[in-house]
Amino acid sequence: MAEQYFGMDTGKLGYGNMRLPRIDGKLDYDTIHKMIDAFMDAGYSYFDTCYVYEASEKALGETLVKRYPRERYVINTKLSLLSIKNADEMQERFETSLKRLGLEYVDFYFLHALTESSLKKADELDAWGFLHKLKEKGHAKHIGFSFHDKPNVLDDTLKKHPETELVLIQLNYLDWDNPMTQSRKLYETARKYNVPISVMEPCKGGWLSSEISESGKFLKAANPNASVASWAFRYLADLDGIMTILSGMGSLSEVEDNIRTFNDFKPLSEEERKLVQRAVDIINATPTIPCTDCCYCVPHCPEKIFIPEALKIYNNHLTHNDLASLKHLLYMMGLIGAVPKDCVKCGACEKVCPQKIEIIDVMEKIIKMQ
């Protein structure tokens, strides 16, 4: 599977440094050291982090940068535009990232989590010009962005910014033909512009690696010797243009399992692809909240809760029966904004919901699970 991009052979498995193992709320550095050592010893070297991932950059500085020669690894971190007001603040965040990591430069620097609305802010701040300056000075070797919107928005962005060298998009077999997520079209759009791809959420936050879900039990029965997660990675790894597939590994066993999958990589057979489609059908057969992500409710919420995201998290819990992931995602949601427990039950969202969802009732159910 060895492929080179930008003159690098990082291996197709990437280390997503977000879901860090903890003991009593504190980072478990002993385990993180072992995880990184196993990853590096297996010949992989791509690490992904972000300014807004709690403690992630500092942890990577302690466990990787201080312990390995600079030429042994590749680091991508990202600039979140949340609460940024001017170019000086962008520069301050970049310098903070370098300080946390203990680096003089990063290999990749991205604009983080771009959507149609945040793209407007990126233009207003001239964030693209900021990336160019960092690259000209050698502080960022390559530039790009992570993306969370529809294929037509991605198409427009890549058309306007041909300087994009790498794009991070969500791809997995559950979202591949999902009319809301449209992963296939996102992939095809990136390939249209011949931009290499970094993949996030190949296991959809752990939901496609669960062995207790009905779909997980089905895949485990189909091949008892293969982990459920391995099906998700094998679905994507032989696609053209994929530089790296990030895995937010939270334990040494996950690192070791992923290494086995990629070291002994075999593309899915036609029969195995039919089994994956059956797993998708099993997941989709689970009753969920009929949110269409229209976002009509969002501007009407006085507490600024991004309601569609909360409903998406709840739906994924209904599908996969994974309470730990629900709590983790609600925690991550809280890092950047309001969460369900901030709901004041005003009902403004329900008045404008085209699907007539009883949003207050769903919020109360979510709150009870936290």
ChimeraX attribute file (.defattr): number of C-alpha atoms within 10 A of each C-alpha:
attribute: neighborCount
match mode: 1-to-1
recipient: residues
	/A:1	12
	/A:2	9
	/A:3	14
	/A:4	12
	/A:5	13
	/A:6	10
	/A:7	7
	/A:8	14
	/A:9	16
	/A:10	22
	/A:11	20
	/A:12	23
	/A:13	27
	/A:14	25
	/A:15	24
	/A:16	22
	/A:17	22
	/A:18	21
	/A:19	16
	/A:20	21
	/A:21	18
	/A:22	14
	/A:23	8
	/A:24	6
	/A:25	7
	/A:26	9
	/A:27	15
	/A:28	14
	/A:29	16
	/A:30	10
	/A:31	17
	/A:32	24
	/A:33	18
	/A:34	15
	/A:35	23
	/A:36	20
	/A:37	16
	/A:38	16
	/A:39	21
	/A:40	18
	/A:41	10
	/A:42	15
	/A:43	16
	/A:44	21
	/A:45	22
	/A:46	26
	/A:47	23
	/A:48	23
	/A:49	23
	/A:50	22
	/A:51	20
	/A:52	20
	/A:53	17
	/A:54	15
	/A:55	16
	/A:56	24
	/A:57	25
	/A:58	21
	/A:59	22
	/A:60	22
	/A:61	18
	/A:62	17
	/A:63	20
	/A:64	22
	/A:65	18
	/A:66	13
	/A:67	11
	/A:68	12
	/A:69	9
	/A:70	12
	/A:71	7
	/A:72	14
	/A:73	18
	/A:74	18
	/A:75	21
	/A:76	20
	/A:77	27
	/A:78	25
	/A:79	23
	/A:80	19
	/A:81	21
	/A:82	13
	/A:83	8
	/A:84	15
	/A:85	12
	/A:86	13
	/A:87	14
	/A:88	10
	/A:89	13
	/A:90	19
	/A:91	15
	/A:92	11
	/A:93	19
	/A:94	23
	/A:95	16
	/A:96	15
	/A:97	25
	/A:98	20
	/A:99	14
	/A:100	18
	/A:101	25
	/A:102	17
	/A:103	16
	/A:104	11
	/A:105	20
	/A:106	23
	/A:107	18
	/A:108	21
	/A:109	25
	/A:110	26
	/A:111	23
	/A:112	22
	/A:113	19
	/A:114	22
	/A:115	17
	/A:116	16
	/A:117	9
	/A:118	16
	/A:119	18
	/A:120	12
	/A:121	17
	/A:122	17
	/A:123	11
	/A:124	12
	/A:125	17
	/A:126	13
	/A:127	19
	/A:128	19
	/A:129	13
	/A:130	15
	/A:131	21
	/A:132	15
	/A:133	13
	/A:134	19
	/A:135	19
	/A:136	12
	/A:137	10
	/A:138	14
	/A:139	20
	/A:140	22
	/A:141	16
	/A:142	22
	/A:143	23
	/A:144	24
	/A:145	22
	/A:146	22
	/A:147	24
	/A:148	17
	/A:149	19
	/A:150	16
	/A:151	20
	/A:152	13
	/A:153	18
	/A:154	23
	/A:155	18
	/A:156	12
	/A:157	17
	/A:158	21
	/A:159	12
	/A:160	10
	/A:161	12
	/A:162	12
	/A:163	14
	/A:164	19
	/A:165	18
	/A:166	23
	/A:167	22
	/A:168	22
	/A:169	23
	/A:170	26
	/A:171	26
	/A:172	21
	/A:173	24
	/A:174	23
	/A:175	18
	/A:176	18
	/A:177	14
	/A:178	13
	/A:179	11
	/A:180	13
	/A:181	19
	/A:182	18
	/A:183	22
	/A:184	18
	/A:185	18
	/A:186	24
	/A:187	24
	/A:188	13
	/A:189	19
	/A:190	21
	/A:191	15
	/A:192	11
	/A:193	13
	/A:194	15
	/A:195	21
	/A:196	21
	/A:197	23
	/A:198	23
	/A:199	24
	/A:200	23
	/A:201	20
	/A:202	29
	/A:203	24
	/A:204	18
	/A:205	17
	/A:206	17
	/A:207	24
	/A:208	26
	/A:209	23
	/A:210	19
	/A:211	17
	/A:212	14
	/A:213	19
	/A:214	17
	/A:215	26
	/A:216	23
	/A:217	15
	/A:218	19
	/A:219	23
	/A:220	19
	/A:221	12
	/A:222	13
	/A:223	12
	/A:224	11
	/A:225	8
	/A:226	15
	/A:227	19
	/A:228	24
	/A:229	23
	/A:230	19
	/A:231	26
	/A:232	22
	/A:233	26
	/A:234	20
	/A:235	20
	/A:236	18
	/A:237	23
	/A:238	15
	/A:239	11
	/A:240	12
	/A:241	17
	/A:242	21
	/A:243	28
	/A:244	23
	/A:245	25
	/A:246	24
	/A:247	27
	/A:248	22
	/A:249	22
	/A:250	18
	/A:251	16
	/A:252	19
	/A:253	11
	/A:254	17
	/A:255	21
	/A:256	15
	/A:257	15
	/A:258	21
	/A:259	19
	/A:260	14
	/A:261	19
	/A:262	18
	/A:263	15
	/A:264	9
	/A:265	15
	/A:266	13
	/A:267	15
	/A:268	19
	/A:269	11
	/A:270	9
	/A:271	9
	/A:272	16
	/A:273	16
	/A:274	12
	/A:275	18
	/A:276	21
	/A:277	14
	/A:278	15
	/A:279	21
	/A:280	19
	/A:281	13
	/A:282	16
	/A:283	20
	/A:284	14
	/A:285	10
	/A:286	13
	/A:287	10
	/A:288	15
	/A:289	16
	/A:290	12
	/A:291	19
	/A:292	14
	/A:293	15
	/A:294	12
	/A:295	16
	/A:296	16
	/A:297	22
	/A:298	19
	/A:299	13
	/A:300	17
	/A:301	19
	/A:302	13
	/A:303	15
	/A:304	15
	/A:305	22
	/A:306	18
	/A:307	23
	/A:308	18
	/A:309	17
	/A:310	21
	/A:311	22
	/A:312	18
	/A:313	20
	/A:314	25
	/A:315	19
	/A:316	21
	/A:317	19
	/A:318	18
	/A:319	20
	/A:320	24
	/A:321	17
	/A:322	16
	/A:323	15
	/A:324	12
	/A:325	17
	/A:326	24
	/A:327	17
	/A:328	15
	/A:329	17
	/A:330	20
	/A:331	13
	/A:332	16
	/A:333	18
	/A:334	13
	/A:335	13
	/A:336	11
	/A:337	13
	/A:338	17
	/A:339	23
	/A:340	23
	/A:341	13
	/A:342	14
	/A:343	19
	/A:344	11
	/A:345	14
	/A:346	12
	/A:347	15
	/A:348	16
	/A:349	22
	/A:350	19
	/A:351	14
	/A:352	15
	/A:353	18
	/A:354	12
	/A:355	12
	/A:356	12
	/A:357	16
	/A:358	14
	/A:359	22
	/A:360	18
	/A:361	11
	/A:362	15
	/A:363	20
	/A:364	14
	/A:365	13
	/A:366	21
	/A:367	15
	/A:368	8
	/A:369	11
	/A:370	14
